[in-house]
Each structure stands twice: as structure tokens, then as C-alpha cells.
């Protein structure tokens, strides 16, 4: 208690620091000699002069020295924690009157007591070793007591360390939120140009890699239309390829905009071998601006990207005007649908395009099937179909061509595959071509077709459209629902009769029963007659699924069944599709 009384006017942090300092001054020489006397000749000589018997009995005293060493190290560890905690008082990001700092500070009194008690114990042990001279060995109980004390102090250190960790986490959270609010104010405040926003995104990193992979200053993008391409390291090569086509076409279209890739990565799990290789590979195949390092984007900006722009996993492209205004939180959808004609890729432009765009087959496949205008001008029946059941494909194509022949009309059939089933689609495409069942798209067109449908859906969601008030969204969700089911599906089109679609089971059954509506088809035309026949062919039992990738929670809350129109149940599906 004498030590506590002597240090009563000092803070708890100062108490332990002064106590340890005094201990170090008085016994530092002893400890240094004791540690080095067996290996250093000079230390051994000093030991013979000042601390006789220690060098001779160093092996006997080893357990005591080890116990002392552990205890002293534990004392220093606890002292560091106490000092760190007391220094947090001045931080504006954490309050001493609130957890976790208040909780951690409550243990400092106890920690200080055990530090001073440990100093007293160490002092007594060292004094005993020096004063015992030829009385060896020293009782092992004292070494055990020191070990027990070291364990106690180490336990206190772990507890304080845990409290410190919580404090630093709270400070980091507050700093992150402060930076987040600063970035939010900046991006929502009208600017003279886009430079300040770009500087906020990259923080201290002011250099980018241009399309030629040369390092350039971020100023080169000043007062330009900029698309922030945001993705993780799993952006597909197909997505990059399609975006690259649009990006390169901008020159011939006379458009002046640039793209910057902003990779969103988890710094805590970053693997310098695997992740760095993937990052570098993606950089090498991108023909636009990229960051020079994977950690270039500020954490507060990543928080804003996830929270305000809704990025989860699916890539997005945020449009910035030359003045730094956000024109659209995700322009990728309209770029997939309309390409560069949607420039400057603003939400207003996207909405105006939708107002002028009807639901037609040209919207679905116009950019993918160059023969469509010719087929329509020749008044042919056009059929696009999908699925991965070869038995159904053979039956359906055979029956449909037989119906067309019976009606004396020309027909063109095109297989468009299935979403997320590239290997199976490749195999089926080969069989279709081998058996000459119909035409079939190549992989790139298949991928783009299904992503185009999803882009239409997300674009509609972005503008708050519902299936009750938007025909295109309803049709797109029906198509995606067909693909999510296990059966095939088909869409028929003629220039005069419009478009009709159905799932595989219904359409095949209807084709097999062609005799029942043959006369109707001759009177009304194929598509109107098929539509009327299908409307009365709803099966009693059906199970319709619609699988949509997660996109920042922007999934429609209410979805109608494509078959019967009733509301569908919402379930969660976790899927890994590796072929």
C-alpha cells in the first residue's frame, strides 16, 4: 500500500509506468547480466564481480528466470494496454462514459493493483536470489508462485486486449461513418466538375492506369462523362466483352465518355497470390481505365456503393456527368438493351426510351438475330425456343415443323439455350445441328439473350414498375419463369399475327393435338389460333419457378405466376452452378 500512497496523485496509467520505470532502473542490470552470463564473456565477468554464484548456478535458477521473464513480459503487456486505454480519452470518436471504453476502463484499477503487486514479487525474488549466495537450490515454491502470478497478469492482459480491440473497432466505425457522411455530402452537392468526387473515391491514390496501361493522373477524367464500373473479382468475361463492344463503338458514334473499373474486394481476406493474379488478369483484358491497386478505393466509398447504389455482387455502372452529378445508379441495364443510343446513360433517358419501346420480338432478339427482318418480310413463322431436355426438343421441333407444313407456311426455328447452363447448352446445340432440328445460337448470343432479359427486369425495377402496370415487365418475368422451370418453352411470331409464348409441356401438347384447332388456324392464322388454344389449356397441377440473382435487395416483392396469374411464394435459394 505504501507504493499506492506514494503514487496517489498520479493517474492509473502514470502509476504503472512509474512503478515499472523504477523497477527497470533498480533491477535492469541484474536482469541483463542474468540473461547473458552464460553466453557473453563480459556479462559473465560482471556477474562474478557484482552477482557471485548466479553464473555458476544459472541452470539451477533457470526455472526462476523463466518465471520472472514471463511475469515481467506480462506486466509490460498490461501496462501498454493501460496506457493505450488512457490515451483514448482524448479521442473524439469514443466516449469514456459509454461502452466499450467505459467497460474497459473499469478494469484498469484491478490491472494496476496486480502490476504493482507483481513488481513487488519480482523485487523480492531478485533480492532473494542475490542475497542467498551459497544457499542453493532456492525452494521451487517461489518459482511456482511467480508462474501463477504471470498467468494471472496474462489473463488480465487478454481481457484488456479484448476491450481495446472493441474500442478500436468502435473508433474505426465512427471514422468510417464520418468519412461516409462526408462523401455522401460531396456527391450530393452540386460541383463545378467531377474531379472532387473522383478524388474522394480514390483518396490518396491519384493515379490510374489508362487503356494503354500507362499510369496517368486522375485529372485526365476531369469534366468528362464517366462510368464507374463496379464489380468484384468475379465479373465474367462475357460481361467485359459486351461492355467492350459498346465502349469501342462510342468513337464511331462521336460520344465522349470513359469507364473506370472500381473493384470491390475484401481487404481482410485478400490473398496475395490467388486474388492478385485474378485482379491482374481482369485488368489485362479491360480496354478502359482501371485502378492501379486493389486497395485504391476508400472504405467509406465502398460502404456508400453498397448502401446507396445497391451493389452486392452483380456488376453495376454508375454514371457521373462532367459536373460530377450521378445521372443513373446503374447504367449497365440500358447499355445492354440500347447500347450507345442511350447516352448520356441517365435515368431520364432510360425512362424516355421505355415509354417509346413496345413489347416486340425485335426488342427481344433484334440485336442477336440478323435474319429476323428477312424472315418477317418473307411472312415466315418464326419460333425461338429454349430448354435442356433433348427428348422434348426433338418432339417439339418435329411436331411444330409438321404443323407448319400442314398449314403450308414457312417456318424458322432458333434454339436459344438456357441461362447458367453453358456446358449442357453446348452439348445440345451440337446435337441440334447434327440432327438438323433447327438453327441454334452460339454461346455469346445465348449468354447475351438471358442477360438482356434480366437487364430489362432490373431496369423496370429501378424505375419502380410493377407487373400490374407494365406489360414489358410482366412478359419478361414470364420468360424468366419459363427458363427457371425444368421444362422447355417457345415463342412464336409472325409479322401480322403478333407474338405468343408458352411453356414446353403446354406447347408440345397443343402441337400434338393440332387436329383439334387446324381449321381455326386456317381461319385466324397460326399465332392467333395458337394463342386461343393455349389460353384454355392451363393444367390443373403446375409448379412455376422464377429464379432471379440477388441485386442489392431490389427484387420485386410481388410476382404473379406465368401460368395462372396467382401470387407466387417467395423463397430463398442458394445455388452454386459450376459446370
C-alpha positions in Angstrom: 0.0 0.0 0.0 3.0 2.3 0.5 3.5 2.4 -3.2 -0.1 3.3 -3.9 0.0 6.1 -1.3 3.2 7.4 -2.8 1.6 7.5 -6.3 -1.9 8.6 -5.2 -1.7 11.9 -7.1 -1.0 10.2 -10.4 -3.3 8.8 -13.0 -3.7 5.0 -13.2 -1.6 4.9 -16.4 1.1 7.0 -14.7 1.1 4.7 -11.6 2.0 1.6 -13.6 4.5 3.4 -15.8 6.4 5.0 -12.9 6.4 1.7 -11.0 7.8 -0.2 -13.9 10.4 2.5 -14.6 11.6 2.3 -11.1 11.7 -1.4 -11.3 13.7 -1.2 -14.5 16.2 1.2 -13.1 16.9 -0.8 -10.0 17.0 -4.3 -11.5 17.8 -3.8 -15.2 21.4 -4.5 -14.7 20.7 -7.7 -12.8 18.3 -8.9 -15.4 20.7 -8.2 -18.3 23.5 -10.0 -16.6 21.4 -12.9 -15.6 20.2 -13.3 -19.3 23.7 -13.0 -20.8 26.1 -14.5 -18.3 26.1 -17.9 -19.9 26.8 -16.7 -23.4 28.6 -13.4 -23.2 32.1 -13.3 -21.6 31.8 -9.7 -20.5 28.4 -10.3 -18.8 30.0 -13.4 -17.1 32.8 -11.3 -15.7 30.4 -8.6 -14.4 28.3 -11.3 -12.8 31.4 -12.7 -10.9 32.1 -9.2 -9.6 28.6 -8.0 -8.8 26.4 -11.1 -8.6 28.5 -14.0 -7.5 27.0 -17.5 -7.7 24.5 -16.6 -10.5 26.7 -17.7 -13.3 27.7 -20.9 -11.5 24.1 -21.8 -10.8 22.4 -20.5 -13.9 20.9 -23.9 -14.8 19.6 -24.3 -11.2 18.0 -20.9 -11.4 16.6 -21.4 -14.9 13.0 -22.1 -13.8 13.1 -18.9 -11.7 14.5 -16.8 -14.5 11.8 -18.2 -16.9 9.1 -17.4 -14.4 10.5 -13.9 -13.9 10.7 -13.4 -17.7 7.1 -14.4 -18.3 5.8 -12.3 -15.4 7.8 -9.2 -16.5 6.7 -9.6 -20.1 3.1 -9.9 -19.0 3.5 -6.8 -16.8 4.7 -4.8 -19.8 1.9 -6.1 -22.0 -0.7 -5.0 -19.5 1.0 -1.6 -19.0 0.9 -1.0 -22.7 -2.8 -1.7 -22.7 -3.5 0.6 -19.8 -1.5 3.4 -21.5 -3.4 2.9 -24.7 -6.7 3.0 -23.0 -5.9 6.1 -21.1 -4.8 7.8 -24.3 -8.2 7.1 -25.9 -9.7 9.7 -23.5 -8.8 12.4 -25.9 -10.3 10.8 -29.0 -13.4 12.4 -30.4 -14.6 9.1 -31.8 -15.2 7.4 -28.4 -16.6 8.4 -25.1 -15.2 7.3 -21.7 -18.7 7.4 -20.3 -20.0 4.7 -22.7 -19.1 1.2 -23.6 -16.8 -0.2 -24.8 -14.3 2.3 -23.4 -16.1 2.6 -20.0 -16.2 -1.2 -19.7 -12.5 -1.5 -20.4 -11.6 1.4 -18.1 -13.4 -0.3 -15.2 -10.7 -3.0 -15.2 -7.8 -0.6 -15.0 -7.8 -0.3 -11.2 -7.6 -4.1 -10.8 -4.9 -4.3 -13.5 -2.8 -1.6 -11.8 -3.0 -3.4 -8.5 -1.7 -6.6 -10.0 1.1 -4.8 -11.9 2.4 -3.2 -8.7 1.9 -6.5 -6.7 3.9 -8.3 -9.4 6.7 -5.7 -9.2 6.9 -6.2 -5.5 7.0 -10.0 -6.0 9.7 -9.7 -8.7 11.7 -7.4 -6.5 11.5 -9.8 -3.6 12.5 -12.8 -5.8 15.5 -11.0 -7.3 16.7 -9.7 -3.9 16.4 -13.2 -2.6 18.5 -14.6 -5.4 21.2 -12.1 -4.9 21.2 -12.4 -1.2 21.2 -16.2 -0.8 24.7 -16.6 -2.0 25.7 -20.3 -1.5 22.3 -21.5 -0.3 21.0 -23.4 -3.4 18.7 -24.5 -4.6 16.0 -21.9 -3.9 12.7 -23.5 -3.0 10.6 -24.3 -6.1 7.5 -22.9 -4.5 8.7 -19.3 -5.2 9.1 -20.1 -9.0 5.6 -21.7 -9.0 4.2 -18.5 -7.3 5.7 -16.4 -10.0 4.3 -18.6 -12.7 0.9 -18.4 -11.1 1.2 -14.6 -10.9 2.3 -14.5 -14.6 -0.8 -16.5 -15.6 -3.0 -14.0 -13.6 -1.4 -11.0 -15.3 -1.6 -12.6 -18.7 -5.3 -13.2 -18.2 -5.8 -9.6 -17.3 -3.8 -8.6 -20.5 -6.1 -10.8 -22.7 -9.1 -9.1 -21.1 -7.8 -5.6 -21.6 -6.7 -6.5 -25.1 -10.2 -7.6 -26.0 -11.6 -4.3 -24.6 -9.0 -2.4 -26.6 -10.0 -4.2 -29.7 -13.6 -3.3 -29.2 -12.6 0.3 -28.6 -10.6 0.5 -31.8 -13.4 -1.2 -33.7 -15.8 1.5 -32.4 -13.4 4.2 -33.4 -13.0 2.7 -36.9 -16.7 2.6 -37.2 -17.1 6.2 -36.2 -14.3 7.3 -38.6 -15.9 5.2 -41.4 -19.3 6.8 -40.8 -17.7 10.3 -40.7 -15.9 9.6 -44.0 -19.1 8.1 -45.4 -21.2 11.2 -44.5 -18.5 13.4 -46.0 -18.5 11.5 -49.2 -22.3 11.5 -49.3 -22.4 15.3 -48.8 -19.8 15.7 -51.5 -21.6 13.6 -54.1 -25.0 15.1 -53.3 -23.7 18.7 -53.5 -23.5 20.4 -56.9 -19.9 20.6 -58.1 -18.0 22.6 -60.7 -16.7 19.4 -62.2 -16.3 15.7 -61.3 -12.7 15.9 -60.0 -13.5 16.4 -56.4 -15.8 13.3 -56.4 -13.2 11.2 -58.1 -10.5 12.3 -55.7 -12.8 11.4 -52.8 -13.3 7.9 -54.3 -9.6 7.2 -54.6 -8.4 9.1 -51.5 -4.6 9.4 -51.6 -4.3 7.3 -54.8 -4.4 9.9 -57.5 -3.1 7.8 -60.4 -5.0 5.4 -62.7 -3.9 3.0 -65.4 -5.2 4.2 -68.8 -6.3 1.8 -71.6 -2.7 1.5 -72.7 -1.7 0.5 -69.1 0.3 3.7 -68.6 0.0 5.4 -65.2 -1.9 8.7 -65.6 -3.2 11.3 -63.2 -6.9 11.3 -62.3 -7.1 14.8 -63.8 -7.4 13.3 -67.3 -11.0 12.5 -66.5 -11.9 16.0 -65.4 -15.2 17.3 -67.0 -15.8 14.1 -68.9 -18.8 11.7 -68.7 -17.5 8.9 -66.5 -19.0 5.4 -66.0 -17.9 3.8 -62.7 -17.9 0.1 -63.5 -18.2 -1.5 -60.1 -17.7 -5.3 -59.6 -16.0 -7.9 -57.5 -13.2 -10.1 -59.0 -15.8 -12.5 -60.4 -17.1 -10.3 -63.2 -17.5 -12.6 -66.2 -15.5 -12.3 -69.4 -18.8 -12.2 -71.3 -19.9 -9.0 -69.4 -16.5 -7.5 -70.1 -16.7 -8.4 -73.8 -20.2 -7.0 -74.3 -19.3 -3.8 -72.5 -16.1 -3.5 -74.5 -18.2 -3.7 -77.7 -20.3 -0.8 -76.6 -17.3 1.1 -75.3 -15.4 0.8 -78.6 -18.4 1.8 -80.6 -18.6 5.2 -78.8 -15.8 6.5 -81.0 -17.7 5.9 -84.2 -20.8 7.3 -82.6 -18.9 10.5 -81.7 -19.5 10.1 -78.0 -17.0 11.2 -75.3 -17.2 9.1 -72.2 -14.8 7.0 -70.2 -15.1 3.9 -68.0 -13.2 3.3 -64.8 -13.2 -0.1 -63.2 -13.7 0.0 -59.4 -13.0 -3.5 -57.9 -14.8 -4.1 -54.6 -12.6 -6.5 -52.6 -12.5 -7.7 -49.0 -9.1 -6.4 -47.7 -9.3 -8.8 -44.7 -9.4 -11.9 -46.8 -7.2 -10.8 -49.7 -4.8 -13.4 -51.0 -1.7 -12.0 -52.4 -1.3 -15.0 -54.8 -4.7 -16.0 -56.0 -6.6 -12.7 -55.7 -3.7 -10.6 -57.1 -3.4 -12.9 -60.1 -7.2 -12.6 -60.7 -7.1 -8.9 -60.3 -4.2 -8.5 -62.7 -5.8 -10.8 -65.3 -9.0 -8.8 -65.2 -7.0 -5.6 -65.6 -5.3 -7.0 -68.7 -8.5 -7.7 -70.6 -10.2 -4.4 -69.8 -9.8 -1.7 -72.5 -10.7 1.2 -70.2 -9.3 2.9 -67.1 -8.6 0.7 -64.1 -7.2 1.3 -60.6 -3.5 0.6 -60.2 -4.0 -1.2 -56.9 -6.9 -3.3 -55.5 -7.0 -1.1 -52.3 -7.3 2.2 -54.2 -11.0 2.7 -53.3 -11.7 4.3 -49.9 -13.6 2.1 -47.4 -16.2 4.8 -46.9 -16.8 4.9 -50.6 -17.3 1.1 -50.7 -19.8 1.5 -47.9 -21.6 4.1 -50.0 -21.5 1.9 -53.1 -23.1 -1.0 -51.2 -25.6 1.1 -49.2 -26.7 3.8 -51.6 -26.1 2.3 -55.0 -27.1 -1.2 -54.0 -24.1 -3.1 -55.2 -24.0 -6.7 -53.9 -22.4 -9.0 -56.5 -23.9 -8.3 -59.9 -21.8 -5.6 -61.7 -23.2 -2.1 -61.9 -22.1 1.1 -63.8 -22.8 4.4 -62.1 -23.0 7.4 -64.5 -21.3 10.6 -63.5 -21.8 13.8 -65.5 -18.9 16.1 -66.3 -20.1 18.1 -63.3 -20.0 15.1 -61.0 -23.8 14.6 -60.8 -25.0 11.0 -60.5 -27.1 10.5 -63.6 -28.0 6.9 -63.0 -27.1 4.4 -60.2 -26.8 1.6 -62.7 -26.5 2.3 -66.5 -25.5 -1.3 -67.4 -29.1 -2.3 -68.0 -29.7 0.4 -70.6 -26.3 -0.2 -72.2 -27.2 -3.9 -72.7 -30.6 -3.0 -74.1 -30.0 0.1 -76.2 -26.2 0.4 -76.4 -24.7 3.9 -77.1 -28.0 5.2 -78.2 -28.9 5.6 -74.5 -26.0 8.1 -73.9 -25.6 10.0 -71.6 -27.0 7.0 -69.7 -29.2 9.0 -67.4 -32.3 7.7 -65.6 -34.4 10.2 -67.5 -33.0 8.9 -70.8 -33.8 5.3 -69.8 -37.4 6.2 -68.8 -38.0 8.0 -72.1 -36.7 5.0 -74.0 -39.1 2.7 -72.2 -42.0 5.0 -72.9 -41.2 4.7 -76.6 -40.5 0.9 -76.6 -43.3 -1.6 -77.1 -43.1 -5.3 -76.3 -41.9 -6.9 -79.6 -39.8 -9.7 -80.8 -37.4 -7.2 -82.1 -36.8 -5.9 -78.6 -36.0 -9.5 -77.5 -33.8 -10.7 -80.3 -33.3 -7.8 -82.8 -29.7 -7.3 -81.9 -28.9 -11.0 -81.9 -30.7 -12.4 -84.9 -29.8 -10.5 -88.1 -32.1 -12.7 -90.2 -35.2 -11.7 -88.4 -36.2 -8.8 -90.8 -35.8 -11.1 -93.8 -37.9 -13.9 -92.2 -40.7 -11.4 -91.4 -40.6 -9.9 -94.9 -41.0 -13.4 -96.2 -44.0 -13.9 -94.0 -42.5 -16.9 -92.3 -43.5 -18.2 -88.9 -40.6 -17.5 -86.5 -40.0 -19.6 -83.4 -37.4 -19.1 -80.7 -37.3 -21.8 -78.1 -35.2 -23.0 -75.1 -34.6 -25.7 -72.6 -32.1 -28.5 -71.9 -34.2 -31.7 -72.3 -33.2 -33.2 -75.6 -36.2 -35.5 -75.8 -38.6 -32.6 -75.6 -36.6 -30.6 -78.1 -36.8 -33.4 -80.7 -40.5 -33.9 -80.1 -41.3 -30.2 -80.2 -39.3 -29.3 -83.3 -40.7 -32.3 -85.2 -44.3 -31.6 -84.2 -44.0 -27.8 -84.9 -42.5 -28.3 -88.4 -45.3 -30.8 -89.2 -47.9 -28.2 -88.2 -46.3 -25.5 -90.3 -46.1 -28.0 -93.3 -49.8 -28.8 -92.8 -50.7 -25.2 -92.9 -48.4 -24.5 -95.9 -46.4 -21.8 -94.2 -42.6 -21.3 -94.0 -41.0 -21.7 -90.6 -37.7 -20.7 -89.0 -36.8 -22.2 -85.6 -33.9 -21.0 -83.4 -32.7 -22.6 -80.2 -31.6 -20.0 -77.6 -30.4 -22.3 -74.8 -30.9 -21.8 -71.1 -29.4 -19.4 -68.6 -26.5 -20.6 -66.5 -26.1 -23.9 -68.3 -23.4 -23.3 -70.8 -21.9 -26.8 -70.9 -25.3 -28.5 -71.3 -26.4 -25.9 -73.9 -23.2 -26.6 -75.9 -23.9 -30.3 -76.0 -27.5 -29.8 -77.0 -26.6 -27.2 -79.7 -24.2 -29.8 -81.2 -27.0 -32.4 -81.3 -29.5 -30.0 -82.8 -27.1 -29.1 -85.6 -26.1 -32.7 -86.1 -29.8 -33.8 -86.4 -30.7 -30.6 -88.3 -33.6 -30.0 -86.0 -33.4 -26.2 -86.2 -31.0 -23.3 -86.1 -29.1 -22.7 -82.8 -27.3 -19.6 -81.4 -23.7 -19.6 -80.4 -22.6 -19.3 -76.8 -22.1 -15.5 -76.9 -25.7 -14.9 -78.2 -27.2 -17.3 -75.7 -25.4 -15.5 -72.8 -26.4 -12.1 -74.0 -30.1 -13.1 -74.6 -30.6 -14.1 -71.0 -28.7 -11.2 -69.5 -30.7 -8.9 -71.7 -33.9 -10.2 -70.2 -32.6 -9.7 -66.7 -31.4 -6.2 -67.6 -34.9 -5.4 -68.8 -36.3 -6.6 -65.5 -33.8 -4.7 -63.3 -34.3 -1.6 -65.4 -38.0 -1.7 -64.8 -37.5 -2.3 -61.1 -35.1 0.7 -61.0 -38.0 2.8 -62.2 -40.5 1.3 -59.8 -42.5 -0.5 -62.4 -44.8 -3.4 -61.3 -46.3 -6.3 -63.3 -49.7 -4.8 -62.8 -48.9 -1.6 -64.6 -46.2 -2.6 -67.0 -46.7 -5.1 -69.8 -43.0 -5.5 -70.7 -42.0 -6.3 -67.1 -44.8 -8.9 -67.0 -43.7 -10.5 -70.2 -40.0 -10.6 -69.2 -40.8 -12.2 -65.8 -42.9 -14.8 -67.6 -39.9 -15.6 -69.9 -37.5 -15.8 -67.0 -40.0 -18.0 -65.2 -40.1 -20.4 -68.2 -36.3 -20.7 -68.1 -36.3 -21.3 -64.3 -38.6 -24.3 -64.7 -37.3 -27.7 -65.7 -39.3 -27.8 -69.0 -38.7 -26.1 -72.2 -40.6 -23.1 -73.7 -41.3 -21.4 -77.0 -42.2 -18.0 -78.5 -43.9 -17.8 -81.9 -44.1 -14.7 -84.0 -45.5 -13.6 -87.4 -45.4 -10.1 -88.7 -49.2 -9.9 -88.9 -50.4 -12.1 -86.0 -48.2 -10.8 -83.3 -46.5 -13.0 -80.7 -47.5 -15.9 -78.4 -45.5 -17.9 -75.9 -46.0 -20.9 -73.7 -44.0 -23.4 -71.6 -42.8 -26.6 -73.1 -45.4 -29.0 -71.8 -48.3 -26.9 -72.9 -47.0 -26.0 -76.3 -46.0 -29.6 -77.2 -49.3 -30.9 -76.1 -51.1 -28.3 -78.2 -49.0 -29.2 -81.2 -49.7 -32.9 -80.8 -53.4 -32.0 -80.8 -53.2 -29.9 -83.9 -56.2 -31.6 -85.5 -58.4 -30.0 -82.8 -57.6 -26.5 -83.9 -56.4 -27.0 -87.5 -59.5 -25.3 -89.0 -59.2 -22.4 -86.5 -55.6 -21.9 -87.6 -56.6 -21.7 -91.3 -59.3 -19.1 -90.5 -57.4 -16.9 -88.0 -53.8 -17.6 -88.7 -51.3 -19.7 -86.8 -50.4 -17.3 -83.9 -53.9 -16.1 -83.1 -55.3 -19.7 -83.2 -52.4 -21.0 -81.0 -53.0 -18.2 -78.5 -56.7 -19.0 -78.2 -55.9 -22.7 -77.8 -53.3 -22.1 -75.2 -55.5 -19.9 -73.1 -57.8 -22.8 -72.5 -55.0 -25.3 -71.7 -54.0 -24.4 -68.2 -53.1 -27.6 -66.5 -54.6 -28.5 -63.1 -51.2 -29.0 -61.5 -48.2 -26.9 -62.2 -45.1 -25.7 -60.4 -43.7 -22.5 -61.8 -40.4 -21.1 -60.6 -38.7 -17.8 -61.1 -35.0 -17.6 -60.1 -33.5 -14.1 -60.0 -30.0 -13.3 -58.9 -29.7 -11.1 -55.8 -29.2 -7.4 -56.7 -29.0 -5.3 -53.6 -32.4 -6.4 -52.4 -34.1 -4.9 -55.4 -36.2 -8.0 -56.1 -39.9 -7.4 -56.8 -42.0 -8.1 -53.7 -44.9 -9.5 -55.6 -44.7 -11.8 -58.6 -47.5 -13.4 -60.4 -47.4 -16.9 -61.8 -46.8 -17.0 -65.5 -49.3 -19.9 -65.9 -52.3 -18.9 -63.7 -51.7 -15.4 -62.6 -51.8 -16.1 -58.8 -49.2 -14.5 -56.5 -46.1 -16.7 -56.2 -44.5 -17.6 -52.8 -41.1 -16.0 -52.0 -38.4 -18.5 -51.1 -34.6 -18.1 -50.7 -32.4 -20.2 -52.9 -28.6 -20.5 -52.5 -27.0 -22.0 -55.6 -23.6 -22.7 -57.0 -23.6 -23.5 -60.7 -20.3 -24.9 -61.6 -20.2 -26.9 -64.8 
